[in-house]
Amino acid sequence: GDYVRLWVPELQGIKGADIHSPWALSSAALSQAGVTLGETYPRPVVTAPEWSRHISQRPGGSPHPRGRRGPAQAPAQHKDRGIDFYFSRKKDV
């Protein structure tokens, strides 16, 4: 988070691990941090289905603004792949 705060000054007001997914914060939390999605910080272009699973498990995790978390279902070729698939060396899944 410190690295992000250093190079993305618009997000300096966001505390803790919330810095990694500012688009998932409540409007109150964003307002308190001085962030306005779409104005002072861009909205995400894509929200991968794998991310929503991790965002919702965050301590005190708030729902995605407007309830959107990407596609309702992962594409067929990625259906059983979690985020760990993309970072593991073994790809025979």
Beta strands, then each sheet from edge to edge (+ up, - down):
end
